Amino acid sequence: MMQPGLYHILIISAALFFIGVFGFFTRRNLITMLMSIELILNSVNLNFIAFNKYVWPHKMDGLFFSLFVIAIAAAEAAVAIAIIINLYRSHQSIDVEDAGEMKY
């Protein structure tokens, strides 16, 4: 069985990234936008791990950056879900257009 190379992993990562960007720009639901951001961050993690394995195999920088991105993504998801819950309680909707009223 052939092991995937760097280019194969980068193609998968690019596909994940563009699916996330497409989902972020086309959806109006805040939950699906949050999921799209998570897809983008996971594609970045995949790039870090792939470059760590194939370009600098004796260093652990890619792993540490990936762990840092995962921790930041968890904090971002917690804050975003709290904002979404607050928006739902006040407007009974999680539509992006209703979030514009929270500015004032």
N, C-alpha and C positions, 0 to 999 in steps of 0.2 A: 504494500500500500504506500502510495506516494504521500510524503508530508507536504502540507501547504507552505509555499514560500512567502516572502515578504509582500510580493505584488498581489497575491491572492488575498491576504489579510487586509491590505490597503484598499482593495476593491470592495471588500465587504464593509470596511469601515466607512468608505466614501458613500456607499449605498445607505448605510444607517444614518450618516450625517444628512444626506439630502432628503431622506424620508422624514427625518426630524424637522428639518427646515420647512419642507412642504407642509407637514402637519401643523407646524406653528403658525404659518402664514395663512392657512386655509380654514382653520377651525375657529369657531366662536366660543366654544365651551372651554372654561378655564382649566378643567381637569385634563382634557385632551391636549391643551397647550402645555401643561406641566409635564405630561407624558412625553411630548415631543422634545422638550428641553432635556429630559432624562435620556432620550435616545441620542441626542447630540452629545451629551456628556459621556455616554457609554462608547460612542464612536471615538471620542478623544482618548478614553482609557484604552481602547483596543489599539490605537496608534502608539500610545506610550509603551504598551507591553510588546507590540510587534517590533518596534525599533529597538527596544531593550534586548530582545532575544536575538535579532538578526544583525544589528549594527554594533552594539556594545554588549556582547554576551557576558562579560565578566564584571559588569557594573550593575548596581541595583537601583539606579536613578529612575528608570521607567516604572518600577514597582512602587517606589515611594511617591512619585508624582500621582500614580493611579490611586493609591490609598488616600492621598490628600484630596484628590478630586471626588472620590467617593464620600469622604467625610463632609466636604463642602456641599455636595449634592444632597446628602441627608439633611443637613441644616437648612438648605434652600427649600427642600420639599416640606419640611415641618413648618417653616414660616409661610410658605405659599398655601398650604392646606389650612392654616389658621386664618389667613386672609380670606380664603374661599369660604370657609365656614361663617366668618363674620359677614361677608357679602350676602351669603344665602339667608342668614338670619334677618338681615335688614331689608333685603329686596325680594326674597323668595325666588331667586334666580341666580344662576352662575354664568350668565351670558356676559361676554366681554363688553358689550355696549352698555350694560347696566353698571359696570365698574367705573365708568366715566363720572358718575355722580359722586363717587367717593373723593374726588379731588377737592371739593369745596366744603 
